[in-house]
Amino acid sequence: MRIVALLWKLSGEAFAEIDAFAWVQRWEVRRTWHTHAYRDTRFDALAACTICSAKGRCPTGLPCRRCRGTGRVNLLEPPASRRPERPSGGRA
Ligand SMILES: [Zn+2]
């Protein structure tokens, strides 16, 4: 068990700076003794646009106003149709 503890300690030291950066950014960190995987939890707020079925275009061919042509919406942002400065496109 000492070798496992040593490997975890070495891993922690090797990834300390990156882990600190990830902590500041509020990223999720998944650790094993030899890998650290980082993920921005803001990706959880992305969802497929239900207006255009994630295509980014309305049946008229114009960019979808809800997702601004990206096919996905950020659930943390207000809908694009409520922003007066955005160009109008298909139905929303
Ligand atoms: Zn859309």
PDB file of the backbone (N, CA, C, O) and the ligand in Angstrom, with CONECT records:
HET     ZN  A 101       1
ATOM      1  N   MET A   1       0.829  -1.210   0.000  1.00  0.00           N
ATOM      2  CA  MET A   1       0.000   0.000   0.000  1.00  0.00           C
ATOM      3  C   MET A   1       0.858   1.252   0.000  1.00  0.00           C
ATOM      4  O   MET A   1       0.389   2.325  -0.377  1.00  0.00           O
ATOM      5  N   ARG A   2       2.086   1.129   0.411  1.00  0.00           N
ATOM      6  CA  ARG A   2       2.935   2.320   0.440  1.00  0.00           C
ATOM      7  C   ARG A   2       3.221   2.820  -0.967  1.00  0.00           C
ATOM      8  O   ARG A   2       3.309   4.025  -1.202  1.00  0.00           O
ATOM      9  N   ILE A   3       3.369   1.867  -1.920  1.00  0.00           N
ATOM     10  CA  ILE A   3       3.662   2.280  -3.294  1.00  0.00           C
ATOM     11  C   ILE A   3       2.469   3.044  -3.882  1.00  0.00           C
ATOM     12  O   ILE A   3       2.652   3.997  -4.639  1.00  0.00           O
ATOM     13  N   VAL A   4       1.255   2.624  -3.533  1.00  0.00           N
ATOM     14  CA  VAL A   4       0.053   3.318  -4.022  1.00  0.00           C
ATOM     15  C   VAL A   4       0.001   4.736  -3.457  1.00  0.00           C
ATOM     16  O   VAL A   4      -0.276   5.696  -4.176  1.00  0.00           O
ATOM     17  N   ALA A   5       0.270   4.846  -2.170  1.00  0.00           N
ATOM     18  CA  ALA A   5       0.276   6.172  -1.547  1.00  0.00           C
ATOM     19  C   ALA A   5       1.348   7.058  -2.172  1.00  0.00           C
ATOM     20  O   ALA A   5       1.123   8.246  -2.401  1.00  0.00           O
ATOM     21  N   LEU A   6       2.505   6.481  -2.445  1.00  0.00           N
ATOM     22  CA  LEU A   6       3.579   7.245  -3.074  1.00  0.00           C
ATOM     23  C   LEU A   6       3.181   7.703  -4.473  1.00  0.00           C
ATOM     24  O   LEU A   6       3.442   8.846  -4.848  1.00  0.00           O
ATOM     25  N   LEU A   7       2.553   6.819  -5.247  1.00  0.00           N
ATOM     26  CA  LEU A   7       2.110   7.200  -6.588  1.00  0.00           C
ATOM     27  C   LEU A   7       1.078   8.321  -6.547  1.00  0.00           C
ATOM     28  O   LEU A   7       1.133   9.244  -7.359  1.00  0.00           O
ATOM     29  N   TRP A   8       0.132   8.246  -5.601  1.00  0.00           N
ATOM     30  CA  TRP A   8      -0.864   9.306  -5.474  1.00  0.00           C
ATOM     31  C   TRP A   8      -0.201  10.624  -5.088  1.00  0.00           C
ATOM     32  O   TRP A   8      -0.582  11.686  -5.580  1.00  0.00           O
ATOM     33  N   LYS A   9       0.783  10.552  -4.212  1.00  0.00           N
ATOM     34  CA  LYS A   9       1.474  11.763  -3.780  1.00  0.00           C
ATOM     35  C   LYS A   9       2.245  12.383  -4.948  1.00  0.00           C
ATOM     36  O   LYS A   9       2.194  13.594  -5.159  1.00  0.00           O
ATOM     37  N   LEU A  10       2.953  11.550  -5.698  1.00  0.00           N
ATOM     38  CA  LEU A  10       3.694  12.052  -6.855  1.00  0.00           C
ATOM     39  C   LEU A  10       2.743  12.633  -7.893  1.00  0.00           C
ATOM     40  O   LEU A  10       3.033  13.664  -8.500  1.00  0.00           O
ATOM     41  N   SER A  11       1.623  11.978  -8.094  1.00  0.00           N
ATOM     42  CA  SER A  11       0.629  12.467  -9.041  1.00  0.00           C
ATOM     43  C   SER A  11       0.094  13.830  -8.603  1.00  0.00           C
ATOM     44  O   SER A  11      -0.047  14.744  -9.416  1.00  0.00           O
ATOM     45  N   GLY A  12      -0.199  13.952  -7.325  1.00  0.00           N
ATOM     46  CA  GLY A  12      -0.700  15.219  -6.800  1.00  0.00           C
ATOM     47  C   GLY A  12       0.292  16.347  -6.983  1.00  0.00           C
ATOM     48  O   GLY A  12      -0.081  17.475  -7.305  1.00  0.00           O
ATOM     49  N   GLU A  13       1.563  16.029  -6.774  1.00  0.00           N
ATOM     50  CA  GLU A  13       2.599  17.047  -6.945  1.00  0.00           C
ATOM     51  C   GLU A  13       2.797  17.401  -8.408  1.00  0.00           C
ATOM     52  O   GLU A  13       3.008  18.565  -8.745  1.00  0.00           O
ATOM     53  N   ALA A  14       2.731  16.408  -9.271  1.00  0.00           N
ATOM     54  CA  ALA A  14       2.935  16.657 -10.697  1.00  0.00           C
ATOM     55  C   ALA A  14       1.809  17.514 -11.286  1.00  0.00           C
ATOM     56  O   ALA A  14       2.051  18.329 -12.177  1.00  0.00           O
ATOM     57  N   PHE A  15       0.585  17.333 -10.792  1.00  0.00           N
ATOM     58  CA  PHE A  15      -0.559  18.051 -11.345  1.00  0.00           C
ATOM     59  C   PHE A  15      -0.990  19.232 -10.484  1.00  0.00           C
ATOM     60  O   PHE A  15      -2.037  19.823 -10.747  1.00  0.00           O
ATOM     61  N   ALA A  16      -0.220  19.591  -9.471  1.00  0.00           N
ATOM     62  CA  ALA A  16      -0.644  20.613  -8.514  1.00  0.00           C
ATOM     63  C   ALA A  16      -0.982  21.941  -9.180  1.00  0.00           C
ATOM     64  O   ALA A  16      -2.023  22.532  -8.891  1.00  0.00           O
ATOM     65  N   GLU A  17      -0.124  22.408 -10.057  1.00  0.00           N
ATOM     66  CA  GLU A  17      -0.366  23.710 -10.674  1.00  0.00           C
ATOM     67  C   GLU A  17      -1.601  23.678 -11.573  1.00  0.00           C
ATOM     68  O   GLU A  17      -2.413  24.604 -11.550  1.00  0.00           O
ATOM     69  N   ILE A  18      -1.741  22.628 -12.353  1.00  0.00           N
ATOM     70  CA  ILE A  18      -2.902  22.517 -13.245  1.00  0.00           C
ATOM     71  C   ILE A  18      -4.178  22.347 -12.426  1.00  0.00           C
ATOM     72  O   ILE A  18      -5.212  22.926 -12.758  1.00  0.00           O
ATOM     73  N   ASP A  19      -4.108  21.555 -11.357  1.00  0.00           N
ATOM     74  CA  ASP A  19      -5.275  21.380 -10.495  1.00  0.00           C
ATOM     75  C   ASP A  19      -5.698  22.705  -9.858  1.00  0.00           C
ATOM     76  O   ASP A  19      -6.890  22.988  -9.733  1.00  0.00           O
ATOM     77  N   ALA A  20      -4.712  23.515  -9.457  1.00  0.00           N
ATOM     78  CA  ALA A  20      -5.030  24.811  -8.853  1.00  0.00           C
ATOM     79  C   ALA A  20      -5.724  25.712  -9.873  1.00  0.00           C
ATOM     80  O   ALA A  20      -6.692  26.402  -9.553  1.00  0.00           O
ATOM     81  N   PHE A  21      -5.216  25.695 -11.103  1.00  0.00           N
ATOM     82  CA  PHE A  21      -5.859  26.481 -12.160  1.00  0.00           C
ATOM     83  C   PHE A  21      -7.285  25.994 -12.378  1.00  0.00           C
ATOM     84  O   PHE A  21      -8.205  26.803 -12.500  1.00  0.00           O
ATOM     85  N   ALA A  22      -7.477  24.682 -12.428  1.00  0.00           N
ATOM     86  CA  ALA A  22      -8.808  24.113 -12.634  1.00  0.00           C
ATOM     87  C   ALA A  22      -9.744  24.485 -11.487  1.00  0.00           C
ATOM     88  O   ALA A  22     -10.929  24.737 -11.708  1.00  0.00           O
ATOM     89  N   TRP A  23      -9.222  24.519 -10.278  1.00  0.00           N
ATOM     90  CA  TRP A  23     -10.039  24.882  -9.117  1.00  0.00           C
ATOM     91  C   TRP A  23     -10.506  26.329  -9.233  1.00  0.00           C
ATOM     92  O   TRP A  23     -11.664  26.637  -8.951  1.00  0.00           O
ATOM     93  N   VAL A  24      -9.604  27.215  -9.647  1.00  0.00           N
ATOM     94  CA  VAL A  24      -9.960  28.620  -9.818  1.00  0.00           C
ATOM     95  C   VAL A  24     -11.022  28.773 -10.897  1.00  0.00           C
ATOM     96  O   VAL A  24     -11.934  29.589 -10.765  1.00  0.00           O
ATOM     97  N   GLN A  25     -10.904  27.988 -11.966  1.00  0.00           N
ATOM     98  CA  GLN A  25     -11.862  28.058 -13.068  1.00  0.00           C
ATOM     99  C   GLN A  25     -13.166  27.324 -12.760  1.00  0.00           C
ATOM    100  O   GLN A  25     -14.114  27.373 -13.543  1.00  0.00           O
ATOM    101  N   ARG A  26     -13.205  26.650 -11.620  1.00  0.00           N
ATOM    102  CA  ARG A  26     -14.367  25.854 -11.194  1.00  0.00           C
ATOM    103  C   ARG A  26     -14.624  24.687 -12.141  1.00  0.00           C
ATOM    104  O   ARG A  26     -15.769  24.318 -12.400  1.00  0.00           O
ATOM    105  N   TRP A  27     -13.547  24.123 -12.647  1.00  0.00           N
ATOM    106  CA  TRP A  27     -13.672  22.943 -13.493  1.00  0.00           C
ATOM    107  C   TRP A  27     -13.801  21.699 -12.627  1.00  0.00           C
ATOM    108  O   TRP A  27     -13.351  21.671 -11.482  1.00  0.00           O
ATOM    109  N   GLU A  28     -14.412  20.690 -13.183  1.00  0.00           N
ATOM    110  CA  GLU A  28     -14.508  19.394 -12.526  1.00  0.00           C
ATOM    111  C   GLU A  28     -13.212  18.633 -12.824  1.00  0.00           C
ATOM    112  O   GLU A  28     -12.735  18.632 -13.959  1.00  0.00           O
ATOM    113  N   VAL A  29     -12.648  17.987 -11.803  1.00  0.00           N
ATOM    114  CA  VAL A  29     -11.401  17.247 -11.973  1.00  0.00           C
ATOM    115  C   VAL A  29     -11.654  15.792 -11.586  1.00  0.00           C
ATOM    116  O   VAL A  29     -12.122  15.497 -10.486  1.00  0.00           O
ATOM    117  N   ARG A  30     -11.340  14.905 -12.501  1.00  0.00           N
ATOM    118  CA  ARG A  30     -11.424  13.461 -12.220  1.00  0.00           C
ATOM    119  C   ARG A  30     -10.007  12.923 -12.171  1.00  0.00           C
ATOM    120  O   ARG A  30      -9.226  13.112 -13.103  1.00  0.00           O
ATOM    121  N   ARG A  31      -9.688  12.259 -11.088  1.00  0.00           N
ATOM    122  CA  ARG A  31      -8.304  11.840 -10.863  1.00  0.00           C
ATOM    123  C   ARG A  31      -8.159  10.334 -10.762  1.00  0.00           C
ATOM    124  O   ARG A  31      -8.987   9.637 -10.174  1.00  0.00           O
ATOM    125  N   THR A  32      -7.087   9.865 -11.351  1.00  0.00           N
ATOM    126  CA  THR A  32      -6.569   8.540 -11.037  1.00  0.00           C
ATOM    127  C   THR A  32      -5.131   8.780 -10.623  1.00  0.00           C
ATOM    128  O   THR A  32      -4.693   9.929 -10.566  1.00  0.00           O
ATOM    129  N   TRP A  33      -4.404   7.751 -10.341  1.00  0.00           N
ATOM    130  CA  TRP A  33      -3.036   7.977  -9.886  1.00  0.00           C
ATOM    131  C   TRP A  33      -2.137   8.493 -11.002  1.00  0.00           C
ATOM    132  O   TRP A  33      -1.092   9.081 -10.725  1.00  0.00           O
ATOM    133  N   HIS A  34      -2.523   8.283 -12.259  1.00  0.00           N
ATOM    134  CA  HIS A  34      -1.674   8.721 -13.359  1.00  0.00           C
ATOM    135  C   HIS A  34      -2.334   9.691 -14.326  1.00  0.00           C
ATOM    136  O   HIS A  34      -1.663  10.200 -15.225  1.00  0.00           O
ATOM    137  N   THR A  35      -3.618   9.962 -14.173  1.00  0.00           N
ATOM    138  CA  THR A  35      -4.280  10.922 -15.061  1.00  0.00           C
ATOM    139  C   THR A  35      -5.174  11.864 -14.272  1.00  0.00           C
ATOM    140  O   THR A  35      -5.723  11.508 -13.229  1.00  0.00           O
ATOM    141  N   HIS A  36      -5.303  13.052 -14.786  1.00  0.00           N
ATOM    142  CA  HIS A  36      -6.259  14.023 -14.271  1.00  0.00           C
ATOM    143  C   HIS A  36      -7.032  14.544 -15.477  1.00  0.00           C
ATOM    144  O   HIS A  36      -6.434  15.055 -16.424  1.00  0.00           O
ATOM    145  N   ALA A  37      -8.350  14.418 -15.445  1.00  0.00           N
ATOM    146  CA  ALA A  37      -9.191  14.881 -16.543  1.00  0.00           C
ATOM    147  C   ALA A  37      -9.961  16.107 -16.064  1.00  0.00           C
ATOM    148  O   ALA A  37     -10.538  16.105 -14.977  1.00  0.00           O
ATOM    149  N   TYR A  38      -9.962  17.147 -16.884  1.00  0.00           N
ATOM    150  CA  TYR A  38     -10.581  18.412 -16.511  1.00  0.00           C
ATOM    151  C   TYR A  38     -11.783  18.676 -17.413  1.00  0.00           C
ATOM    152  O   TYR A  38     -11.761  18.390 -18.610  1.00  0.00           O
ATOM    153  N   ARG A  39     -12.828  19.227 -16.809  1.00  0.00           N
ATOM    154  CA  ARG A  39     -14.045  19.497 -17.573  1.00  0.00           C
ATOM    155  C   ARG A  39     -14.701  20.756 -17.032  1.00  0.00           C
ATOM    156  O   ARG A  39     -14.894  20.907 -15.826  1.00  0.00           O
ATOM    157  N   ASP A  40     -15.036  21.649 -17.940  1.00  0.00           N
ATOM    158  CA  ASP A  40     -15.746  22.875 -17.565  1.00  0.00           C
ATOM    159  C   ASP A  40     -17.216  22.513 -17.365  1.00  0.00           C
ATOM    160  O   ASP A  40     -17.869  22.041 -18.296  1.00  0.00           O
ATOM    161  N   THR A  41     -17.731  22.727 -16.182  1.00  0.00           N
ATOM    162  CA  THR A  41     -19.109  22.331 -15.876  1.00  0.00           C
ATOM    163  C   THR A  41     -20.135  23.193 -16.606  1.00  0.00           C
ATOM    164  O   THR A  41     -21.323  22.870 -16.607  1.00  0.00           O
ATOM    165  N   ARG A  42     -19.690  24.288 -17.227  1.00  0.00           N
ATOM    166  CA  ARG A  42     -20.640  25.098 -17.990  1.00  0.00           C
ATOM    167  C   ARG A  42     -21.160  24.346 -19.212  1.00  0.00           C
ATOM    168  O   ARG A  42     -22.194  24.707 -19.776  1.00  0.00           O
ATOM    169  N   PHE A  43     -20.433  23.286 -19.624  1.00  0.00           N
ATOM    170  CA  PHE A  43     -20.930  22.490 -20.740  1.00  0.00           C
ATOM    171  C   PHE A  43     -22.254  21.811 -20.378  1.00  0.00           C
ATOM    172  O   PHE A  43     -23.019  21.447 -21.270  1.00  0.00           O
ATOM    173  N   ASP A  44     -22.533  21.635 -19.091  1.00  0.00           N
ATOM    174  CA  ASP A  44     -23.796  21.034 -18.671  1.00  0.00           C
ATOM    175  C   ASP A  44     -24.990  21.905 -19.058  1.00  0.00           C
ATOM    176  O   ASP A  44     -26.112  21.413 -19.175  1.00  0.00           O
ATOM    177  N   ALA A  45     -24.743  23.204 -19.257  1.00  0.00           N
ATOM    178  CA  ALA A  45     -25.825  24.130 -19.587  1.00  0.00           C
ATOM    179  C   ALA A  45     -26.154  24.113 -21.076  1.00  0.00           C
ATOM    180  O   ALA A  45     -27.129  24.740 -21.490  1.00  0.00           O
ATOM    181  N   LEU A  46     -25.369  23.413 -21.889  1.00  0.00           N
ATOM    182  CA  LEU A  46     -25.646  23.371 -23.323  1.00  0.00           C
ATOM    183  C   LEU A  46     -26.655  22.267 -23.629  1.00  0.00           C
ATOM    184  O   LEU A  46     -26.547  21.145 -23.135  1.00  0.00           O
ATOM    185  N   ALA A  47     -27.631  22.614 -24.453  1.00  0.00           N
ATOM    186  CA  ALA A  47     -28.653  21.644 -24.848  1.00  0.00           C
ATOM    187  C   ALA A  47     -28.986  21.854 -26.317  1.00  0.00           C
ATOM    188  O   ALA A  47     -28.789  22.942 -26.858  1.00  0.00           O
ATOM    189  N   ALA A  48     -29.485  20.823 -26.947  1.00  0.00           N
ATOM    190  CA  ALA A  48     -29.904  20.927 -28.347  1.00  0.00           C
ATOM    191  C   ALA A  48     -31.092  21.868 -28.448  1.00  0.00           C
ATOM    192  O   ALA A  48     -31.988  21.850 -27.604  1.00  0.00           O
ATOM    193  N   CYS A  49     -31.089  22.678 -29.475  1.00  0.00           N
ATOM    194  CA  CYS A  49     -32.193  23.622 -29.707  1.00  0.00           C
ATOM    195  C   CYS A  49     -33.429  22.834 -30.142  1.00  0.00           C
ATOM    196  O   CYS A  49     -33.383  22.054 -31.094  1.00  0.00           O
ATOM    197  N   THR A  50     -34.521  23.051 -29.432  1.00  0.00           N
ATOM    198  CA  THR A  50     -35.757  22.328 -29.758  1.00  0.00           C
ATOM    199  C   THR A  50     -36.531  23.019 -30.871  1.00  0.00           C
ATOM    200  O   THR A  50     -37.392  22.402 -31.499  1.00  0.00           O
ATOM    201  N   ILE A  51     -36.241  24.280 -31.123  1.00  0.00           N
ATOM    202  CA  ILE A  51     -36.965  25.024 -32.172  1.00  0.00           C
ATOM    203  C   ILE A  51     -36.569  24.519 -33.563  1.00  0.00           C
ATOM    204  O   ILE A  51     -37.425  24.296 -34.420  1.00  0.00           O
ATOM    205  N   CYS A  52     -35.268  24.342 -33.771  1.00  0.00           N
ATOM    206  CA  CYS A  52     -34.798  23.938 -35.110  1.00  0.00           C
ATOM    207  C   CYS A  52     -34.303  22.490 -35.116  1.00  0.00           C
ATOM    208  O   CYS A  52     -33.682  22.062 -36.089  1.00  0.00           O
ATOM    209  N   SER A  53     -34.562  21.736 -34.058  1.00  0.00           N
ATOM    210  CA  SER A  53     -34.096  20.346 -33.929  1.00  0.00           C
ATOM    211  C   SER A  53     -32.580  20.250 -34.070  1.00  0.00           C
ATOM    212  O   SER A  53     -32.061  19.309 -34.671  1.00  0.00           O
ATOM    213  N   ALA A  54     -31.883  21.225 -33.515  1.00  0.00           N
ATOM    214  CA  ALA A  54     -30.415  21.285 -33.480  1.00  0.00           C
ATOM    215  C   ALA A  54     -29.785  21.416 -34.858  1.00  0.00           C
ATOM    216  O   ALA A  54     -28.603  21.117 -35.028  1.00  0.00           O
ATOM    217  N   LYS A  55     -30.562  21.861 -35.847  1.00  0.00           N
ATOM    218  CA  LYS A  55     -30.021  22.041 -37.199  1.00  0.00           C
ATOM    219  C   LYS A  55     -29.439  23.433 -37.396  1.00  0.00           C
ATOM    220  O   LYS A  55     -28.575  23.623 -38.252  1.00  0.00           O
ATOM    221  N   GLY A  56     -29.895  24.400 -36.624  1.00  0.00           N
ATOM    222  CA  GLY A  56     -29.400  25.769 -36.763  1.00  0.00           C
ATOM    223  C   GLY A  56     -30.139  26.580 -37.814  1.00  0.00           C
ATOM    224  O   GLY A  56     -29.931  27.788 -37.922  1.00  0.00           O
ATOM    225  N   ARG A  57     -30.989  25.939 -38.582  1.00  0.00           N
ATOM    226  CA  ARG A  57     -31.743  26.615 -39.644  1.00  0.00           C
ATOM    227  C   ARG A  57     -33.221  26.278 -39.498  1.00  0.00           C
ATOM    228  O   ARG A  57     -33.587  25.164 -39.125  1.00  0.00           O
ATOM    229  N   CYS A  58     -34.039  27.240 -39.794  1.00  0.00           N
ATOM    230  CA  CYS A  58     -35.488  27.026 -39.808  1.00  0.00           C
ATOM    231  C   CYS A  58     -35.894  26.483 -41.171  1.00  0.00           C
ATOM    232  O   CYS A  58     -35.098  26.521 -42.109  1.00  0.00           O
ATOM    233  N   PRO A  59     -37.114  25.981 -41.296  1.00  0.00           N
ATOM    234  CA  PRO A  59     -37.566  25.473 -42.600  1.00  0.00           C
ATOM    235  C   PRO A  59     -37.475  26.518 -43.706  1.00  0.00           C
ATOM    236  O   PRO A  59     -37.388  26.161 -44.880  1.00  0.00           O
ATOM    237  N   THR A  60     -37.492  27.789 -43.356  1.00  0.00           N
ATOM    238  CA  THR A  60     -37.374  28.857 -44.359  1.00  0.00           C
ATOM    239  C   THR A  60     -35.945  29.005 -44.869  1.00  0.00           C
ATOM    240  O   THR A  60     -35.711  29.695 -45.861  1.00  0.00           O
ATOM    241  N   GLY A  61     -34.981  28.363 -44.198  1.00  0.00           N
ATOM    242  CA  GLY A  61     -33.579  28.472 -44.590  1.00  0.00           C
ATOM    243  C   GLY A  61     -32.824  29.533 -43.828  1.00  0.00           C
ATOM    244  O   GLY A  61     -31.599  29.614 -43.924  1.00  0.00           O
ATOM    245  N   LEU A  62     -33.536  30.350 -43.072  1.00  0.00           N
ATOM    246  CA  LEU A  62     -32.884  31.393 -42.287  1.00  0.00           C
ATOM    247  C   LEU A  62     -32.294  30.792 -41.012  1.00  0.00           C
ATOM    248  O   LEU A  62     -32.779  29.771 -40.525  1.00  0.00           O
ATOM    249  N   PRO A  63     -31.244  31.425 -40.466  1.00  0.00           N
ATOM    250  CA  PRO A  63     -30.687  30.939 -39.197  1.00  0.00           C
ATOM    251  C   PRO A  63     -31.735  31.006 -38.087  1.00  0.00           C
ATOM    252  O   PRO A  63     -32.525  31.947 -38.014  1.00  0.00           O
ATOM    253  N   CYS A  64     -31.724  30.012 -37.245  1.00  0.00           N
ATOM    254  CA  CYS A  64     -32.675  29.952 -36.124  1.00  0.00           C
ATOM    255  C   CYS A  64     -32.389  31.105 -35.164  1.00  0.00           C
ATOM    256  O   CYS A  64     -31.239  31.338 -34.794  1.00  0.00           O
ATOM    257  N   ARG A  65     -33.429  31.820 -34.766  1.00  0.00           N
ATOM    258  CA  ARG A  65     -33.249  32.952 -33.851  1.00  0.00           C
ATOM    259  C   ARG A  65     -32.956  32.480 -32.432  1.00  0.00           C
ATOM    260  O   ARG A  65     -32.212  33.132 -31.700  1.00  0.00           O
ATOM    261  N   ARG A  66     -33.529  31.371 -32.050  1.00  0.00           N
ATOM    262  CA  ARG A  66     -33.347  30.891 -30.672  1.00  0.00           C
ATOM    263  C   ARG A  66     -31.888  30.519 -30.400  1.00  0.00           C
ATOM    264  O   ARG A  66     -31.336  30.893 -29.366  1.00  0.00           O
ATOM    265  N   CYS A  67     -31.268  29.791 -31.320  1.00  0.00           N
ATOM    266  CA  CYS A  67     -29.897  29.321 -31.104  1.00  0.00           C
ATOM    267  C   CYS A  67     -28.881  30.107 -31.931  1.00  0.00           C
ATOM    268  O   CYS A  67     -27.686  29.814 -31.893  1.00  0.00           O
ATOM    269  N   ARG A  68     -29.352  31.092 -32.669  1.00  0.00           N
ATOM    270  CA  ARG A  68     -28.493  31.925 -33.530  1.00  0.00           C
ATOM    271  C   ARG A  68     -27.701  31.077 -34.531  1.00  0.00           C
ATOM    272  O   ARG A  68     -26.557  31.390 -34.861  1.00  0.00           O
ATOM    273  N   GLY A  69     -28.323  30.014 -35.000  1.00  0.00           N
ATOM    274  CA  GLY A  69     -27.723  29.187 -36.037  1.00  0.00           C
ATOM    275  C   GLY A  69     -26.713  28.170 -35.559  1.00  0.00           C
ATOM    276  O   GLY A  69     -26.076  27.505 -36.376  1.00  0.00           O
ATOM    277  N   THR A  70     -26.551  28.030 -34.249  1.00  0.00           N
ATOM    278  CA  THR A  70     -25.559  27.075 -33.744  1.00  0.00           C
ATOM    279  C   THR A  70     -26.142  25.683 -33.522  1.00  0.00           C
ATOM    280  O   THR A  70     -25.392  24.708 -33.480  1.00  0.00           O
ATOM    281  N   GLY A  71     -27.454  25.569 -33.378  1.00  0.00           N
ATOM    282  CA  GLY A  71     -28.076  24.277 -33.123  1.00  0.00           C
ATOM    283  C   GLY A  71     -28.115  23.902 -31.654  1.00  0.00           C
ATOM    284  O   GLY A  71     -28.667  22.862 -31.293  1.00  0.00           O
ATOM    285  N   ARG A  72     -27.542  24.728 -30.812  1.00  0.00           N
ATOM    286  CA  ARG A  72     -27.578  24.451 -29.368  1.00  0.00           C
ATOM    287  C   ARG A  72     -27.849  25.758 -28.623  1.00  0.00           C
ATOM    288  O   ARG A  72     -27.565  26.850 -29.116  1.00  0.00           O
ATOM    289  N   VAL A  73     -28.399  25.615 -27.437  1.00  0.00           N
ATOM    290  CA  VAL A  73     -28.696  26.780 -26.607  1.00  0.00           C
ATOM    291  C   VAL A  73     -28.001  26.615 -25.265  1.00  0.00           C
ATOM    292  O   VAL A  73     -27.803  25.506 -24.769  1.00  0.00           O
ATOM    293  N   ASN A  74     -27.642  27.747 -24.702  1.00  0.00           N
ATOM    294  CA  ASN A  74     -27.062  27.771 -23.356  1.00  0.00           C
ATOM    295  C   ASN A  74     -28.194  28.085 -22.400  1.00  0.00           C
ATOM    296  O   ASN A  74     -28.774  29.169 -22.455  1.00  0.00           O
ATOM    297  N   LEU A  75     -28.511  27.149 -21.527  1.00  0.00           N
ATOM    298  CA  LEU A  75     -29.651  27.312 -20.633  1.00  0.00           C
ATOM    299  C   LEU A  75     -29.415  28.391 -19.586  1.00  0.00           C
ATOM    300  O   LEU A  75     -30.355  28.804 -18.908  1.00  0.00           O
ATOM    301  N   LEU A  76     -28.180  28.856 -19.442  1.00  0.00           N
ATOM    302  CA  LEU A  76     -27.873  29.905 -18.471  1.00  0.00           C
ATOM    303  C   LEU A  76     -28.050  31.298 -19.062  1.00  0.00           C
ATOM    304  O   LEU A  76     -28.058  32.284 -18.325  1.00  0.00           O
ATOM    305  N   GLU A  77     -28.192  31.392 -20.385  1.00  0.00           N
ATOM    306  CA  GLU A  77     -28.358  32.684 -21.035  1.00  0.00           C
ATOM    307  C   GLU A  77     -29.824  32.904 -21.374  1.00  0.00           C
ATOM    308  O   GLU A  77     -30.558  31.946 -21.617  1.00  0.00           O
ATOM    309  N   PRO A  78     -30.259  34.172 -21.392  1.00  0.00           N
ATOM    310  CA  PRO A  78     -31.640  34.421 -21.828  1.00  0.00           C
ATOM    311  C   PRO A  78     -31.762  34.122 -23.312  1.00  0.00           C
ATOM    312  O   PRO A  78     -30.770  34.198 -24.036  1.00  0.00           O
ATOM    313  N   PRO A  79     -32.951  33.785 -23.776  1.00  0.00           N
ATOM    314  CA  PRO A  79     -33.133  33.485 -25.193  1.00  0.00           C
ATOM    315  C   PRO A  79     -32.692  34.649 -26.068  1.00  0.00           C
ATOM    316  O   PRO A  79     -32.863  35.811 -25.698  1.00  0.00           O
ATOM    317  N   ALA A  80     -32.123  34.335 -27.229  1.00  0.00           N
ATOM    318  CA  ALA A  80     -31.607  35.362 -28.130  1.00  0.00           C
ATOM    319  C   ALA A  80     -32.717  36.262 -28.643  1.00  0.00           C
ATOM    320  O   ALA A  80     -32.467  37.422 -28.970  1.00  0.00           O
ATOM    321  N   SER A  81     -33.933  35.751 -28.719  1.00  0.00           N
ATOM    322  CA  SER A  81     -35.021  36.552 -29.257  1.00  0.00           C
ATOM    323  C   SER A  81     -35.371  37.729 -28.354  1.00  0.00           C
ATOM    324  O   SER A  81     -36.034  38.665 -28.800  1.00  0.00           O
ATOM    325  N   ARG A  82     -34.939  37.703 -27.091  1.00  0.00           N
ATOM    326  CA  ARG A  82     -35.216  38.808 -26.172  1.00  0.00           C
ATOM    327  C   ARG A  82     -34.180  39.921 -26.277  1.00  0.00           C
ATOM    328  O   ARG A  82     -34.347  40.981 -25.674  1.00  0.00           O
ATOM    329  N   ARG A  83     -33.129  39.691 -27.027  1.00  0.00           N
ATOM    330  CA  ARG A  83     -32.087  40.699 -27.174  1.00  0.00           C
ATOM    331  C   ARG A  83     -32.388  41.545 -28.408  1.00  0.00           C
ATOM    332  O   ARG A  83     -32.380  41.024 -29.523  1.00  0.00           O
ATOM    333  N   PRO A  84     -32.650  42.822 -28.232  1.00  0.00           N
ATOM    334  CA  PRO A  84     -33.027  43.650 -29.375  1.00  0.00           C
ATOM    335  C   PRO A  84     -31.907  43.861 -30.378  1.00  0.00           C
ATOM    336  O   PRO A  84     -32.185  44.157 -31.540  1.00  0.00           O
ATOM    337  N   GLU A  85     -30.622  43.716 -29.964  1.00  0.00           N
ATOM    338  CA  GLU A  85     -29.518  43.999 -30.883  1.00  0.00           C
ATOM    339  C   GLU A  85     -29.216  42.839 -31.822  1.00  0.00           C
ATOM    340  O   GLU A  85     -28.419  42.999 -32.747  1.00  0.00           O
ATOM    341  N   ARG A  86     -29.824  41.686 -31.614  1.00  0.00           N
ATOM    342  CA  ARG A  86     -29.557  40.521 -32.457  1.00  0.00           C
ATOM    343  C   ARG A  86     -30.359  40.595 -33.742  1.00  0.00           C
ATOM    344  O   ARG A  86     -31.502  41.050 -33.725  1.00  0.00           O
ATOM    345  N   PRO A  87     -29.786  40.157 -34.860  1.00  0.00           N
ATOM    346  CA  PRO A  87     -30.549  40.167 -36.106  1.00  0.00           C
ATOM    347  C   PRO A  87     -31.676  39.145 -36.065  1.00  0.00           C
ATOM    348  O   PRO A  87     -31.554  38.094 -35.435  1.00  0.00           O
ATOM    349  N   SER A  88     -32.756  39.458 -36.733  1.00  0.00           N
ATOM    350  CA  SER A  88     -33.878  38.534 -36.747  1.00  0.00           C
ATOM    351  C   SER A  88     -33.673  37.500 -37.840  1.00  0.00           C
ATOM    352  O   SER A  88     -33.086  37.791 -38.883  1.00  0.00           O
ATOM    353  N   GLY A  89     -34.149  36.318 -37.600  1.00  0.00           N
ATOM    354  CA  GLY A  89     -33.980  35.240 -38.553  1.00  0.00           C
ATOM    355  C   GLY A  89     -35.277  34.490 -38.697  1.00  0.00           C
ATOM    356  O   GLY A  89     -36.332  35.086 -38.916  1.00  0.00           O
ATOM    357  N   GLY A  90     -35.202  33.210 -38.578  1.00  0.00           N
ATOM    358  CA  GLY A  90     -36.391  32.366 -38.691  1.00  0.00           C
ATOM    359  C   GLY A  90     -37.278  32.542 -37.479  1.00  0.00           C
ATOM    360  O   GLY A  90     -37.096  33.452 -36.670  1.00  0.00           O
ATOM    361  N   ARG A  91     -38.214  31.673 -37.382  1.00  0.00           N
ATOM    362  CA  ARG A  91     -39.130  31.757 -36.244  1.00  0.00           C
ATOM    363  C   ARG A  91     -38.442  31.314 -34.971  1.00  0.00           C
ATOM    364  O   ARG A  91     -37.497  30.526 -35.014  1.00  0.00           O
ATOM    365  N   ALA A  92     -38.906  31.812 -33.846  1.00  0.00           N
ATOM    366  CA  ALA A  92     -38.299  31.450 -32.569  1.00  0.00           C
ATOM    367  C   ALA A  92     -39.330  31.137 -31.546  1.00  0.00           C
ATOM    368  O   ALA A  92     -38.992  30.811 -30.408  1.00  0.00           O
TER     369      ALA A  92
HETATM  370 ZN    ZN A 101     -32.184  26.567 -33.165  1.00  0.00          ZN2+
END
